[in-house]
Structures are given as structure tokens and as C-alpha cells.
């Protein structure tokens, strides 16, 4: 697995998957701070363009930094820039998922000239200060009302939205994250705990990580093409919030993938590759 040095000397690792032509698309994982292995080949997207899957510091095969406060999202921007320099590229085509999209937009805000294309997949909106109301999450959840697991999962969601969150409640709503709660989805979910660095995840959004006002101002001037891909049934990143996010960019393209939830490349690989592949080229 290739490695490169972050500015503080931490050795960071990445994998390149796929045999498509052209320069690789740099993929930033969510979690936050989860091993990039959960991407797989992004539903076959790697056949269109090579995918460079970055393990953020302290995750996967990347080293644990001496300074654990360097896990904070805004400080990780320097790692992405170090990767660009390591690759010898003038600009990066970036694809980010979930919490990793916070890092992607902070990178784009700080280094707008270094982003060729920006694909935000079922993104988090913390870095830009968009609030997702509990009623929107409930309304989105009701799309799954005919699923056999729905009553238990919806009751747990009500506990969370009502401010009575527990570890058990979060586990109970896991089916909502997938368009199909089948064996593949269960296996994907079961692997998550072993792939995430919980210490790093706790530091990722620590105080000072985000400055929504300045980030919004920078994104309003961003000149590169932007794709915001939402899952129709995604509670974490519901379409109304994704539409609000897309409006922060000049001319961003919003795609809502039917029947998909938080991992659209698992829910319908063909639809995901069609939408994302046409964007990244």
C-alpha cells in the first residue's frame, strides 16, 4: 500500500482500485474517521475511473499521529493537500461520502484552485451549518413504513429525535441507512465498528473545526463542477437538506437516487454509477 508523509510527518496510506483510464478520483471516507475499505469499488465506479481511497490519519493503514488533536476536520485539510503534492497533480477530482464531505468542502474552501470536480455523496452538512429538523427525518423514515423492521426502528428514531438517544436506539435504526436491509447490508453494518477510530471520530468535529459563515462565503465563489447526490430515503442526509446544500454552490447538480439511503452504491450500483460516473467522466 503506497504511503506519503503529512506535514507533521505522520505516514498516511491509500489504495488505488480499478483499471479505468485517467488520473484517480481521490475518495474521502466518512464515519467519521472510518477505514476507507467500506467503499469497496463504489458499486463498480472504479471501472470508469481509478479510485484513490485515502485512509485518514489513525484509520486503516495510516499511522496514528502523535498529536491526537490533529484528528479535527479542519486540520485534516493539510493532509489532503499533502496528498495532492505527493501525486504531482495541479488539481484533485474529489469524491467524499457522509462525514468526509465536511473535509472535502473545507479543502475546496481553502484551496479552490486545487479542485477539479467535487462529488458529495449523501453528505453531512455540519461544515456549512445546515440544520436538519427532526420532522424531516420522520417524514423520510415513513417512506419505509411497509418494511418488516419498521415499527421497532421508527420507535427508536422517535427516542433519538426526542432527545432520549441511547446506543441501543442508534443500533435499532441501522436498517434506515440502507435501501435494502438484506444480508449484504447487515454485513456492511457489522463491519463498521471495527473500521472506525472512535477517539479520532470524537475529535473530528471538536470545537473550532467549522466556521460555517466563512465556508459558505468561499463555496459561493467556487468555480468547479459540483455534484450533490442524495438518497431518496436517507435519514442522515435527507433530500430537502441536500437541496439546501446544493444551493450554496454556483450551479451545483443535485441528483436524488430513487430508493437509496445512505450508501447509494450498495442500494443500486447501476443507478449510482450512472449518475456519478457521468459526472466524474
C-alpha positions in Angstrom: 0.0 0.0 0.0 1.5 3.4 -1.0 2.2 6.0 1.7 3.1 9.6 1.9 4.1 12.0 4.7 1.6 14.5 6.2 3.1 17.9 7.1 3.6 16.8 10.7 5.4 13.6 9.5 2.5 11.2 10.0 2.6 8.5 7.4 -0.7 8.2 5.5 -1.7 5.3 3.3 -4.0 4.9 0.4 -5.1 2.3 -2.1 -5.9 2.7 -5.8 -8.6 0.4 -7.1 -9.9 -0.1 -10.6 -8.5 -0.1 -14.1 -10.4 2.7 -15.6 -8.4 5.3 -17.6 -7.2 8.7 -16.4 -6.0 10.1 -13.1 -7.6 8.7 -10.0 -10.5 10.2 -8.2 -9.5 10.9 -4.6 -12.1 9.4 -2.2 -12.5 10.7 1.3 -14.4 8.4 3.7 -17.0 9.2 6.3 -17.7 7.6 9.6 -16.3 10.0 10.7 -12.8 8.6 10.7 -13.6 5.2 9.2 -11.2 2.9 7.2 -11.8 3.5 3.5 -12.3 -0.2 3.0 -16.0 0.3 3.3 -16.1 2.0 -0.1 -15.3 -1.3 -1.8 -15.2 -0.3 -5.5 -18.1 2.1 -5.1 -20.5 -0.2 -6.9 -18.3 -0.6 -9.9 -17.4 3.1 -10.3 -13.8 2.0 -10.3 -14.3 0.6 -13.8 -14.9 4.2 -15.0 -12.0 5.9 -13.3 -9.4 4.6 -10.9 -10.3 5.4 -7.3 -7.7 6.5 -4.8 -9.1 5.5 -1.4 -7.4 7.6 1.4 -7.2 6.2 4.9 -7.3 9.4 7.1 -4.8 9.6 9.9 -5.3 7.0 12.6 -7.6 4.9 10.4 -7.0 1.8 8.2 -3.3 1.5 7.5 -2.4 5.1 8.1 -0.3 5.9 11.2 -1.7 7.3 14.5 -0.4 10.8 14.9 1.5 12.0 18.0 -0.9 15.0 18.3 -4.4 13.5 18.7 -6.0 16.9 18.3 -4.8 16.7 14.6 -7.9 14.5 14.0 -10.0 17.7 13.9 -11.6 18.1 10.5 -10.2 21.5 9.6 -6.7 20.2 10.4 -7.1 17.3 8.0 -7.2 19.7 5.1 -3.4 19.8 5.2 -3.3 16.0 4.7 -5.4 16.2 1.6 -3.2 19.0 0.2 -0.1 16.9 1.0 -1.6 14.0 -1.0 -2.1 16.3 -4.0 1.5 17.4 -3.8 2.6 13.8 -3.4 0.6 12.8 -6.6 2.1 15.8 -8.5 -1.4 16.9 -9.6 -2.4 20.5 -10.3 -5.9 19.8 -9.0 -7.8 16.9 -7.5 -11.1 15.4 -8.5 -12.6 14.7 -5.1 -15.4 12.3 -4.1 -16.4 12.3 -0.5 -19.1 10.5 1.5 -21.1 11.4 4.6 -18.8 13.0 7.3 -16.0 13.1 4.8 -17.8 15.7 2.8 -17.1 18.2 5.6 -13.4 17.7 4.9 -14.0 18.0 1.2 -15.8 21.3 1.4 -13.2 22.7 3.8 -10.5 21.7 1.4 -12.4 23.3 -1.5 -12.9 26.5 0.5 -9.2 26.7 1.4 -7.8 25.6 -1.9 -10.5 26.3 -4.6 -7.9 26.3 -7.4 -6.9 22.8 -6.5 -10.3 21.1 -7.0 -11.2 19.9 -10.5 -14.5 18.3 -9.7 -16.3 17.8 -6.4 -18.7 14.9 -5.8 -20.5 15.0 -2.5 -22.3 11.6 -1.8 -25.1 11.7 0.8 -23.2 14.5 2.5 -23.0 15.8 6.1 -23.9 19.4 6.4 -22.1 20.3 9.7 -19.4 22.3 8.0 -21.9 24.7 6.4 -24.3 24.9 9.3 -27.4 23.5 7.8 -29.9 22.2 10.4 -31.9 19.0 9.7 -35.2 19.1 11.6 -36.4 16.0 13.3 -39.7 16.3 11.4 -37.8 15.9 8.1 -36.1 12.8 9.4 -39.5 11.4 10.5 -41.1 12.2 7.1 -38.2 10.5 5.3 -38.4 7.5 7.6 -42.1 7.0 6.7 -41.1 6.1 3.2 -40.1 2.7 4.7 -43.3 2.1 6.6 -44.0 -1.2 4.8 -40.7 -2.8 5.9 -41.0 -5.6 8.5 -38.4 -3.9 10.7 -40.0 -0.5 10.5 -42.0 -0.4 13.8 -39.0 -1.1 16.1 -36.7 1.2 14.1 -39.2 4.0 14.0 -39.8 3.8 17.7 -36.0 4.1 18.2 -35.9 7.1 15.9 -38.6 8.8 17.9 -36.5 8.3 21.0 -33.5 9.8 19.3 -35.4 12.8 17.8 -37.0 13.3 21.2 -33.6 13.7 22.9 -33.6 10.3 24.5 -30.8 8.7 22.4 -29.1 5.5 23.6 -26.6 3.2 22.0 -29.4 0.6 21.6 -31.6 3.2 19.8 -28.9 4.0 17.3 -28.3 0.3 16.7 -32.1 -0.2 16.1 -32.2 2.5 13.4 -29.4 0.9 11.3 -31.8 -0.5 8.7 -32.8 3.0 7.7 -29.2 3.6 6.4 -29.7 1.0 3.6 -32.1 0.9 0.8 -32.4 -2.9 1.3 -31.9 -4.4 4.8 -30.6 -7.6 3.4 -27.6 -9.9 4.2 -25.2 -7.6 2.4 -26.4 -4.6 4.3 -26.1 -6.4 7.6 -22.6 -7.5 6.8 -21.7 -3.9 5.8 -23.1 -2.5 9.0 -21.4 -5.2 11.2 -18.0 -4.3 9.8 -18.3 -0.6 10.7 -17.4 -0.8 14.4 -14.1 -2.5 13.6 -13.3 0.1 10.9 -13.8 3.3 12.9 -11.3 5.0 15.1 -13.6 6.2 17.9 -11.1 8.5 19.5 -10.5 10.2 16.2 -14.2 10.4 15.5 -14.8 12.2 18.8 -12.1 14.8 17.8 -13.2 15.2 14.2 -15.9 17.8 14.9 -14.4 19.3 18.1 -14.9 23.0 18.9 -13.2 25.1 16.2 -13.5 22.6 13.4 -16.1 24.5 11.5 -16.8 28.1 10.6 -20.0 27.8 8.6 -20.2 31.5 7.6 -16.8 31.8 6.1 -17.1 28.3 4.5 -20.4 29.3 2.8 -18.9 32.5 1.5 -16.0 30.6 0.0 -18.2 27.9 -1.6 -20.3 30.6 -3.2 -17.2 31.6 -5.2 -16.2 28.0 -6.1 -15.8 27.6 -9.8 -15.5 23.9 -10.2 -18.4 21.5 -11.2 -20.2 20.1 -8.1 -22.4 17.1 -7.7 -24.6 16.6 -4.6 -26.0 13.0 -4.7 -28.8 12.3 -2.2 -30.6 9.1 -1.3 -34.4 9.4 -1.5 -34.8 7.6 1.8 -31.7 8.8 3.6 -32.5 9.9 7.2 -28.9 11.1 7.7 -28.8 13.4 4.7 -32.5 13.9 3.6 -33.2 15.4 0.2 -34.5 18.7 1.5 -31.2 19.4 3.3 -29.3 18.3 0.2 -31.2 20.7 -1.9 -30.3 23.5 0.5 -26.6 22.4 0.4 -26.6 22.4 -3.4 -27.8 26.0 -3.5 -24.6 27.1 -1.7 -22.6 26.3 -4.9 -22.8 28.2 -8.2 -24.7 25.8 -10.5 -24.3 22.6 -8.5 -26.1 19.5 -9.8 -28.5 17.8 -7.4 -29.3 14.1 -8.0 -31.7 12.2 -5.8 -31.3 8.5 -6.3 -34.6 6.7 -6.0 -34.9 4.1 -3.3 -31.4 4.7 -2.0 -30.4 5.6 1.6 -27.0 6.5 3.0 -24.9 4.1 0.9 -26.3 4.5 -2.6 -23.6 2.5 -4.3 -24.8 -0.6 -2.3 -28.5 0.1 -2.8 -28.5 0.4 -6.6 -25.0 0.2 -8.0 -26.1 0.8 -11.6 -28.0 4.0 -10.8 -25.1 5.2 -8.6 -22.5 4.6 -11.3 -24.7 6.1 -14.0 -25.1 9.4 -12.1 -21.6 9.6 -10.5 -19.8 8.2 -13.5 -21.2 10.7 -15.9 -20.2 13.5 -13.5 -16.6 12.4 -13.0 -16.1 11.4 -16.6 
